[in-house]
Amino acid sequence: MALATTTTRTPKVTRCPVCGGLECLCRPRFFAGQLLTEDDLNRLERYIIEKNKLHNRYLVGWGVVCGLEVICNPCRGFVTVKSGYALSPCGDDIVVCRDETVNVCDLIQQCRQQQWECDPAWPRPDPICGDKDEPWILYLCYDERASRGITPLQGGSGAACCSSCSCGGSSSCGCGSSSSCGCGSKEKTTTRGNNGCGTSRPQTPPQCEPTVTCEGYSFRLQKVPPKPQTPDLGEWFNRLLKCVKDLAKLEAALNSSPNQPSTQILAVKSALLTWMEQHAIYNCDLYQRIAQVELTPQDPAGGPPANAAASAQLSRLIRELFRECFCSTLLPPCPEPAEENCVPIATVTLNCQGGCRVVRICNLEHRRSVVTFPILQYFLGGFVKQLGVQDFLSQLCCGDPFRGQVNPLLLASLSSVRRDFLDEIFDDAVKANGNLSAQAVLQRLAPVVEDFPSRFRNP
């Protein structure tokens, strides 16, 4: 296998996404007298599931929603994952309904033995646990399994046979018979002809079919990748940086010398046309304006250098293209396909000197969380109460709804607010002959909001 001769090139790999992309769905329609099959019912189930996953992935996001705290375990090489809820990159619900004990040392062994069907987006580090403290990322992955297998009903006048095979679950025979037909039995049946003679022939048992799909989870461990040389400021900044980098190179190529050769100008012009095909453009006239840029020969009697006008024109067009690209970055694109259906929940530091052991756990370093309204309430609810926003609104609109002791400073502030804030708004409306502008309301409201913390701070 040939290796790249430079360390700056990104290795060419084959991506293997597990999910991603938008899909147009069709839901079934039922009517009286319709013959329903398993395809119709499964299509309805798939429609509901895919709709929920679409909502989770593109509207809510993915990561830890609540819980899933990883803590130390008394047993060597184990950690405890508290119960919690997460959304996978594919939009699946991952519910850990009880505390789980995870053998992280066993996960390292599985990582060594795992065979990948195709290369991931980035080369995976060699999963070797050494005699030094090494950080690993613990992932929670979505997993589902079919369970409660039974044999389908067969045509005929005889009673249906209950299967003793479970297909991942458990089932019992309740057909009123002491015998059961297994999935791999070679039981024979007797068929009698018109002459009363019986002939035996082997019976092929029906296929065992699962009746439920249980949503579950699994754990995975991977080494912490090396930190990037430049900080990642988010997808929007990365897209903007790519616009600047590509167009800045073309601008620098135009201004490298006062008199550019014709081949250089034509190369920049061709590169701009190619760049426009790969990016979103809103001003459709830019295609024609770039294509119409022509090279002019130098004036023998003196004047600007040859191709100077073309260079200046292309330079102006490059800046217009940057504006187009900047405006395009303000529209968030759909997420890229997910390569793994796993959520990082914690960083576990391991040391394999004298056996695998857990050194420490960090639940914040590589953990990915979903920002939800309950999380905002968790962090900001106390600050809102300390500001007295609810008390302010209650006193303003309801008179005196307080029970017990009332903050005197709050009452004094409310009296001035009622007199100034509401009366001034009403006076503005009277002066405007009943018309009230949004700007006038904001001007009266702004001083109240700015002074809010000092007015309602607890004494």
C-alpha positions as CSV (number, residue, x, y, z in Angstrom):
1,M,0.0,0.0,0.0
2,A,1.5,3.3,-1.1
3,L,1.8,6.1,1.4
4,A,1.5,9.8,0.7
5,T,4.8,11.6,0.6
6,T,3.5,14.6,2.4
7,T,1.8,14.9,5.8
8,T,-0.4,17.8,4.8
9,R,-2.6,15.9,2.3
10,T,-5.9,14.4,3.6
11,P,-5.9,10.7,3.0
12,K,-8.3,9.5,0.4
13,V,-10.8,7.1,2.1
14,T,-14.1,5.5,1.3
15,R,-16.9,6.8,3.4
16,C,-19.5,4.5,4.7
17,P,-22.4,6.5,6.2
18,V,-25.0,4.7,8.2
19,C,-27.7,7.3,7.5
20,G,-28.2,10.6,6.0
21,G,-30.0,12.5,3.3
22,L,-33.6,13.5,2.9
23,E,-36.2,11.0,1.8
24,C,-39.7,11.6,0.5
25,L,-42.1,9.4,2.4
26,C,-45.5,8.0,1.5
27,R,-48.1,7.0,4.1
28,P,-50.7,4.3,3.5
29,R,-54.3,5.1,3.1
30,F,-57.0,2.7,4.4
31,F,-60.6,2.3,3.2
32,A,-63.5,0.0,4.0
33,G,-63.2,-3.4,2.4
34,Q,-59.5,-3.1,1.8
35,L,-57.4,-6.3,2.1
36,L,-54.5,-5.4,4.4
37,T,-51.2,-7.2,4.2
38,E,-48.1,-7.0,6.4
39,D,-46.6,-4.6,3.8
40,D,-49.3,-2.0,4.5
41,L,-48.9,-2.2,8.2
42,N,-45.1,-2.1,8.0
43,R,-45.3,0.8,5.7
44,L,-47.3,2.7,8.3
45,E,-44.9,1.8,11.0
46,R,-41.9,2.9,8.8
47,Y,-43.6,6.2,8.0
48,I,-44.1,7.1,11.6
49,I,-40.6,6.1,12.6
50,E,-38.9,7.9,9.8
51,K,-40.9,11.0,10.4
52,N,-39.8,11.1,14.1
53,K,-36.2,10.5,13.1
54,L,-36.4,13.3,10.5
55,H,-37.8,15.7,13.2
56,N,-35.1,14.7,15.7
57,R,-32.2,14.9,13.3
58,Y,-33.0,18.1,11.4
59,L,-34.9,20.1,14.0
60,V,-33.7,19.0,17.4
61,G,-30.1,17.8,16.7
62,W,-28.2,14.9,18.2
63,G,-26.4,14.3,21.5
64,V,-27.1,13.7,25.1
65,V,-30.5,15.1,26.2
66,C,-30.3,14.3,29.9
67,G,-28.6,12.0,32.3
68,L,-26.0,9.4,31.1
69,E,-23.5,10.5,33.7
70,V,-20.4,8.2,33.7
71,I,-19.0,7.6,37.2
72,C,-16.4,5.3,38.8
73,N,-17.3,1.7,39.6
74,P,-15.8,-0.3,42.5
75,C,-14.9,-3.1,40.2
76,R,-11.5,-2.8,38.4
77,G,-11.9,-1.9,34.7
78,F,-15.6,-1.0,35.0
79,V,-17.5,2.2,34.9
80,T,-21.2,3.0,35.7
81,V,-23.3,4.8,33.2
82,K,-26.3,6.4,34.8
83,S,-29.8,6.2,33.2
84,G,-30.6,8.9,30.6
85,Y,-31.7,9.8,27.2
86,A,-29.9,10.7,24.0
87,L,-30.6,11.3,20.3
88,S,-28.4,9.5,17.9
89,P,-26.9,11.1,14.7
90,C,-29.5,9.3,12.7
91,G,-32.4,10.6,14.9
92,D,-33.0,7.4,16.9
93,D,-34.0,7.6,20.5
94,I,-31.5,6.0,22.8
95,V,-33.0,5.3,26.2
96,V,-30.9,3.9,29.0
97,C,-33.7,3.1,31.5
98,R,-31.5,1.8,34.3
99,D,-27.9,2.3,35.4
100,E,-25.5,0.2,33.4
101,T,-22.2,-1.3,34.4
102,V,-19.8,-1.2,31.5
103,N,-16.6,-3.2,31.2
104,V,-14.3,-0.7,29.4
105,C,-11.4,-3.1,29.3
106,D,-13.5,-5.6,27.4
107,L,-14.4,-2.8,25.0
108,I,-10.7,-2.2,24.3
109,Q,-10.3,-5.9,23.4
110,Q,-13.3,-5.7,21.1
111,C,-11.8,-2.6,19.4
112,R,-8.6,-4.6,18.7
113,Q,-10.5,-7.4,17.1
114,Q,-13.0,-5.4,15.2
115,Q,-12.9,-5.7,11.4
116,W,-14.0,-2.6,9.5
117,E,-15.9,-3.2,6.2
118,C,-14.7,0.1,4.8
119,D,-12.4,3.0,5.9
120,P,-13.9,5.7,8.0
121,A,-13.6,9.4,7.2
122,W,-10.3,9.6,9.2
123,P,-7.8,6.8,9.9
124,R,-8.4,5.2,13.3
125,P,-5.5,5.1,15.7
126,D,-4.0,1.8,16.7
127,P,-6.1,0.6,19.6
128,I,-3.4,-0.3,22.0
129,C,-3.7,0.3,25.7
130,G,-0.2,1.0,27.2
131,D,1.4,1.5,30.6
132,K,0.7,5.3,30.6
133,D,-2.5,7.2,31.2
134,E,-4.4,7.4,27.9
135,P,-7.7,9.1,27.2
136,W,-10.5,7.1,25.5
137,I,-13.9,8.3,24.4
138,L,-16.9,6.2,25.5
139,Y,-19.7,6.2,23.0
140,L,-23.3,5.2,23.4
141,C,-24.7,3.6,20.2
142,Y,-28.2,2.9,19.0
143,D,-29.0,-0.8,18.6
144,E,-32.2,-2.7,17.9
145,R,-33.0,-6.3,17.8
146,A,-35.9,-8.5,16.7
147,S,-37.5,-10.6,19.5
148,R,-40.4,-12.9,20.4
149,G,-40.3,-15.1,17.3
150,I,-43.3,-17.3,16.5
151,T,-44.3,-19.3,13.4
152,P,-46.9,-17.7,11.2
153,L,-50.3,-19.4,10.8
154,Q,-50.6,-21.9,8.0
155,G,-53.5,-22.6,5.8
156,G,-55.6,-25.7,6.6
157,S,-58.3,-26.9,9.0
158,G,-55.8,-28.0,11.7
159,A,-54.9,-25.8,14.7
160,A,-52.0,-23.5,14.4
161,C,-48.8,-24.7,15.9
162,C,-47.0,-22.5,18.4
163,S,-43.3,-22.3,17.8
164,S,-40.8,-23.1,20.5
165,C,-38.1,-21.0,18.9
166,S,-37.7,-17.5,20.2
167,C,-35.6,-15.7,17.6
168,G,-34.0,-13.6,20.3
169,G,-36.9,-13.6,22.7
170,S,-38.9,-16.2,24.5
171,S,-42.2,-17.9,23.7
172,S,-44.2,-20.7,25.0
173,C,-46.7,-23.0,23.5
174,G,-50.3,-22.3,24.5
175,C,-52.2,-24.2,21.8
176,G,-53.5,-26.9,24.2
177,S,-51.1,-29.5,22.9
178,S,-48.2,-31.1,24.8
179,S,-46.1,-31.2,21.6
180,S,-44.3,-28.3,20.0
181,C,-42.7,-27.9,16.6
182,G,-39.2,-26.5,16.6
183,C,-37.6,-24.5,13.9
184,G,-35.3,-27.2,12.8
185,S,-37.4,-30.3,13.4
186,K,-37.7,-33.1,10.9
187,E,-41.1,-34.3,12.0
188,K,-43.0,-36.4,9.5
189,T,-46.8,-36.2,8.7
190,T,-49.0,-39.0,7.3
191,T,-51.1,-38.4,4.2
192,R,-53.8,-40.9,3.5
193,G,-55.0,-41.5,-0.1
194,N,-58.4,-42.7,-1.4
195,N,-57.4,-46.3,-0.8
196,G,-56.8,-45.7,2.9
197,C,-53.1,-46.4,2.7
198,G,-50.9,-43.9,4.5
199,T,-47.6,-42.6,3.2
200,S,-45.2,-40.5,5.3
201,R,-43.4,-37.5,4.0
202,P,-41.1,-35.0,5.7
203,Q,-42.7,-31.7,6.8
204,T,-40.8,-28.5,6.4
205,P,-41.4,-26.3,9.4
206,P,-42.5,-22.7,8.7
207,Q,-40.0,-19.9,9.1
208,C,-39.8,-18.3,12.6
209,E,-40.8,-14.6,12.5
210,P,-40.1,-12.0,15.2
211,T,-43.1,-10.1,16.5
212,V,-41.4,-7.1,18.1
213,T,-38.4,-5.0,17.6
214,C,-36.7,-3.9,20.8
215,E,-34.8,-0.6,20.8
216,G,-31.6,-0.9,22.7
217,Y,-28.1,0.4,22.9
218,S,-24.4,-0.7,23.0
219,F,-21.2,0.9,24.1
220,R,-18.0,1.6,22.1
221,L,-14.6,2.9,23.0
222,Q,-12.2,4.8,20.7
223,K,-9.0,6.6,21.4
224,V,-9.1,10.4,21.6
225,P,-8.0,11.8,18.2
226,P,-5.2,14.4,18.2
227,K,-6.3,18.0,18.6
228,P,-6.5,20.0,15.4
229,Q,-3.8,22.6,14.8
230,T,-6.5,25.3,14.4
231,P,-9.6,25.6,16.6
232,D,-12.9,24.6,15.1
233,L,-15.2,27.6,15.4
234,G,-18.2,25.9,13.9
235,E,-19.7,25.0,10.5
236,W,-20.7,28.5,9.6
237,F,-17.2,29.9,10.2
238,N,-15.6,27.0,8.3
239,R,-17.8,27.6,5.3
240,L,-17.0,31.3,5.4
241,L,-13.3,30.6,5.7
242,K,-13.4,28.4,2.7
243,C,-15.0,31.2,0.6
244,V,-12.3,33.6,1.7
245,K,-9.5,31.1,1.1
246,D,-10.5,30.2,-2.4
247,L,-11.3,33.7,-3.6
248,A,-8.3,35.2,-1.9
249,K,-5.9,32.9,-3.8
250,L,-7.5,34.1,-7.1
251,E,-7.2,37.7,-6.0
252,A,-3.6,37.3,-5.1
253,A,-2.9,35.7,-8.5
254,L,-4.2,38.8,-10.2
255,N,-2.2,41.2,-8.1
256,S,1.1,39.3,-8.0
257,S,2.6,41.6,-10.7
258,P,1.5,44.8,-12.4
259,N,1.5,43.2,-15.8
260,Q,0.1,39.8,-15.8
261,P,0.5,37.5,-18.8
262,S,-2.6,36.6,-20.7
263,T,-2.4,33.0,-19.7
264,Q,-2.6,33.9,-16.0
265,I,-5.6,36.2,-16.6
266,L,-7.4,33.4,-18.6
267,A,-6.6,30.9,-15.9
268,V,-8.1,33.1,-13.2
269,K,-11.2,33.7,-15.4
270,S,-11.6,29.9,-15.9
271,A,-11.2,29.3,-12.2
272,L,-13.9,31.8,-11.4
273,L,-16.3,30.2,-13.7
274,T,-15.6,26.8,-12.2
275,W,-15.9,28.2,-8.7
276,M,-19.4,29.6,-9.5
277,E,-20.6,26.1,-10.6
278,Q,-19.7,24.8,-7.2
279,H,-21.2,27.5,-5.0
280,A,-24.6,29.2,-4.7
281,I,-24.9,32.3,-6.7
282,Y,-27.9,34.7,-6.6
283,N,-26.8,37.4,-9.1
284,C,-27.2,35.4,-12.3
285,D,-25.6,38.2,-14.4
286,L,-22.2,37.4,-12.9
287,Y,-21.8,34.4,-15.2
288,Q,-22.1,36.6,-18.3
289,R,-20.1,39.4,-16.8
290,I,-17.1,37.1,-16.1
291,A,-17.4,35.4,-19.5
292,Q,-17.4,38.8,-21.2
293,V,-14.1,39.9,-19.7
294,E,-11.7,40.3,-22.6
295,L,-8.0,40.9,-22.8
296,T,-6.9,44.3,-24.3
297,P,-3.5,44.9,-26.0
298,Q,-1.2,47.6,-24.6
299,D,-1.5,51.1,-26.2
300,P,1.7,51.8,-28.2
301,A,1.5,55.5,-27.4
302,G,1.6,54.7,-23.7
303,G,-1.1,54.0,-21.1
304,P,-1.9,51.3,-18.7
305,P,-0.1,48.0,-18.9
306,A,-1.6,45.2,-21.0
307,N,-4.4,43.3,-19.4
308,A,-4.7,45.8,-16.5
309,A,-8.3,46.6,-17.3
310,A,-9.2,42.8,-17.4
311,S,-7.4,42.3,-14.1
312,A,-9.2,45.2,-12.4
313,Q,-12.5,44.0,-13.7
314,L,-11.9,40.4,-12.5
315,S,-10.8,41.8,-9.1
316,R,-14.1,43.6,-8.7
317,L,-16.1,40.5,-9.7
318,I,-14.2,38.4,-7.2
319,R,-15.3,40.7,-4.4
320,E,-18.9,40.5,-5.7
321,L,-18.6,36.7,-5.6
322,F,-17.4,36.8,-2.0
323,R,-20.5,38.8,-1.1
324,E,-22.6,36.1,-2.8
325,C,-20.8,33.3,-0.9
326,F,-21.1,35.2,2.4
327,C,-24.8,35.5,1.9
328,S,-25.1,31.8,1.1
329,T,-23.4,30.9,4.4
330,L,-26.2,32.6,6.3
331,L,-28.5,29.8,5.2
332,P,-27.7,26.6,7.2
333,P,-27.5,23.5,5.0
334,C,-28.8,20.1,5.9
335,P,-26.5,17.9,8.0
336,E,-24.0,15.7,6.3
337,P,-24.6,11.9,6.3
338,A,-23.6,10.3,9.6
339,E,-20.8,7.7,9.6
340,E,-21.6,6.3,13.0
341,N,-24.9,6.1,14.9
342,C,-23.1,6.8,18.2
343,V,-23.1,9.6,20.8
344,P,-19.9,10.5,22.8
345,I,-20.8,10.7,26.4
346,A,-17.5,10.8,28.4
347,T,-13.8,10.6,28.3
348,V,-12.3,7.7,30.2
349,T,-8.6,7.7,31.1
350,L,-7.2,4.2,31.2
351,N,-3.9,2.6,32.2
352,C,-3.0,-0.9,31.3
353,Q,0.2,-1.3,33.5
354,G,-0.4,-4.5,35.5
355,G,-3.9,-4.8,34.0
356,C,-6.5,-2.5,32.7
357,R,-7.8,0.1,35.2
358,V,-9.8,3.3,35.1
359,V,-7.8,6.3,36.3
360,R,-10.4,9.1,35.9
361,I,-13.5,10.1,34.1
362,C,-14.5,13.5,32.5
363,N,-18.1,14.0,31.4
364,L,-17.5,17.3,29.8
365,E,-14.5,17.2,27.5
366,H,-15.8,15.2,24.5
367,R,-19.4,14.9,25.5
368,R,-21.9,16.2,22.9
369,S,-25.2,17.6,24.3
370,V,-28.5,18.8,22.8
371,V,-29.5,22.3,23.8
372,T,-33.2,21.9,24.8
373,F,-35.6,24.2,26.7
374,P,-35.4,22.0,29.8
375,I,-31.6,22.5,29.8
376,L,-32.0,26.2,29.4
377,Q,-34.5,26.2,32.3
378,Y,-32.0,24.1,34.4
379,F,-29.2,26.7,33.9
380,L,-31.1,30.0,33.7
381,G,-34.2,29.3,35.8
382,G,-32.5,30.5,39.0
383,F,-31.2,33.7,37.5
384,V,-34.7,34.6,36.2
385,K,-36.1,34.1,39.7
386,Q,-33.4,36.2,41.2
387,L,-34.2,39.0,38.8
388,G,-37.8,38.9,40.0
389,V,-39.3,38.9,36.5
390,Q,-42.3,36.9,37.5
391,D,-42.8,39.0,40.7
392,F,-42.6,42.2,38.6
393,L,-45.2,41.0,36.1
394,S,-47.5,39.7,38.8
395,Q,-47.4,43.1,40.7
396,L,-47.8,45.0,37.5
397,C,-50.8,43.2,36.2
398,C,-52.5,41.6,39.2
399,G,-52.1,44.1,42.0
400,D,-50.8,42.3,45.0
401,P,-50.7,38.5,44.5
402,F,-47.8,38.0,46.9
403,R,-48.3,35.7,49.9
404,G,-46.3,36.5,52.9
405,Q,-43.6,39.1,53.1
406,V,-43.1,41.4,50.1
407,N,-39.8,43.0,49.1
408,P,-40.2,46.8,50.0
409,L,-37.7,47.7,47.3
410,L,-39.8,45.8,44.7
411,L,-43.0,47.6,45.7
412,A,-41.3,51.0,45.5
413,S,-39.9,50.2,42.1
414,L,-43.3,49.0,40.9
415,S,-45.1,52.1,41.8
416,S,-42.7,54.2,39.8
417,V,-42.8,51.8,36.9
418,R,-46.5,51.8,36.8
419,R,-46.6,55.6,36.9
420,D,-43.8,56.1,34.3
421,F,-43.9,53.1,32.0
422,L,-47.6,52.5,31.5
423,D,-48.7,56.2,31.8
424,E,-46.1,57.3,29.3
425,I,-47.2,54.7,26.8
426,F,-50.8,55.8,27.1
427,D,-49.8,59.4,26.9
428,D,-47.9,58.7,23.7
429,A,-51.0,57.1,22.2
430,V,-53.2,60.0,23.2
431,K,-50.9,62.5,21.6
432,A,-50.8,60.4,18.4
433,N,-54.6,60.5,18.2
434,G,-54.9,56.8,19.2
435,N,-52.0,55.5,17.1
436,L,-49.1,53.8,18.8
437,S,-45.9,52.9,17.0
438,A,-43.7,49.9,18.0
439,Q,-40.7,52.3,18.2
440,A,-42.4,54.4,20.9
441,V,-43.2,51.3,23.0
442,L,-39.6,50.1,22.7
443,Q,-38.3,53.4,23.7
444,R,-40.4,53.4,26.9
445,L,-39.6,49.8,27.6
446,A,-35.8,50.0,27.1
447,P,-35.0,51.9,30.4
448,V,-37.1,49.5,32.4
449,V,-35.3,46.5,31.0
450,E,-31.8,48.1,31.4
451,D,-32.5,49.0,35.0
452,F,-34.2,45.6,35.8
453,P,-31.3,43.9,37.7
454,S,-30.7,46.9,40.0
455,R,-34.4,47.5,40.7
456,F,-35.3,43.9,41.7
457,R,-32.1,42.7,43.3
458,N,-32.8,41.1,46.7
459,P,-31.7,43.4,49.5
